Amino acid sequence: MDLTSRVFQSYLDRFVVIFIDDILTLRERKLYAKFSKCEFWLDQVGILGHVISGNGVSVDPSKIEVILNWSRPTNVTKVTIFLGLAGSYRRFVKGFSIIAAHLTRLTWKSVQKV
């Protein structure tokens, strides 16, 4: 992956996205791409819960629905799981740490559970 990142450095995040299991090789460096795993001329690409387009990176709308419809966590493990999911989108939510502070405190060992 490091080699392919160096080869495509000037194209990364413009029109090239590299996945370690997808890139087999590129001809110039005796590496070749597996055509069946390549997609061309896309306006946007969904990956890992995000949508990448010419406008930048945004949250995949289906993931927003998942968070909005998440059932209320009933124990520390479930609170931690929810915070992990929601926290992966913190860059899109102004004041995320303030909003999530009460839930985060519930995961502390020193907090008495009711």
N, C-alpha and C positions, 0 to 999 in steps of 0.2 A: 504494500500500500504506500509506503514511503517513496519508493521508486516512481510509482505512477503519479503520486502527488507532485514530485519534483518535475516529472516530464510535463505535466499539465498545469503547472503552477500559474502561468499567466491566463489560463482559461477557467480555473476553478471559480465556482460561484457565479460565473457568467453564463456558461452553457455546458459545463462539464461537472458531473457529480461522480465521485469515485466510491465504489463499494468494494471491499476487499474480496468478497466471494464472487463478484460479478466480472471483474476485470481479469481476463485470462492473459492477454498480451497485446502489445502495440507493435505494429510492423517495424517501424524505424528502430526501435530498441529490441527487436526480436521478441516483441510482445504482441498478442492479438486479442481483440475483444470478441466475446461470444455474442454474435449478432442477436440471438434469441433473447438475450438479457438486456439488450440496448433499446432505448426509446429515443426517438428523434422528433423534432419539431413540436414539442409540447409547450403550451402556454404556461402550464404550471405542473408541479410534481408534488405529490403527497408522500411524505416520509416521516416516520416516527412521530405521528400526531401533529405534524406541521405541514403547511402548504408553502412551497417555495415558488415564487413567480417573479416577473419583472418588477413588481411592486415591493419585493422583499419577502420576508418570512412572516407568516401569520399562523394562527391556531387553526387546525382542522376543525371545521364546524361540528363534525360528528363527535369530537372529543369534548366540546363544550356541552353538548347534550348529555354525554356520559356524566360529566361533573354535576350538572344541574339536577340530574335524576338519581344521583348517588343516594343510597339509603343512609340514614343517620348512623354514624359509627357508634357502637355500643361497648367497645373495649379499647384498650390502648393499642393493640395490634391494628384494629380497624381504623383508628384515628391516624396512626402512622402511615398506613397504606394510602388513605385518602390524601394526607399531606404530601406524600411522595408524588402522587398523580397530579394534584393541583400545583405543587411546587415546580413541576417541570414547565409550567406556563407562567412562572412568576415574572418573567421579563415583560409580559404583556399586561400585567395588572399593577397599576400604580399603587404603591403602599401595600404590597402583598404581605410583607412581614407584619405590618400592623394589623391587617385584616385577619391573618392566621395566628396571631399571638396567643389568643385564648386556647385554640386547639393545640398549639405547640406546647403550652404549659401543661396540658393534660397528659403529655407523654413523659414529663419529668418524674423521676422516681420520688422526689421529695413532696409531690402533690398528693394529698389524701384523696383517694378515689371514693366516690359516693355510690 
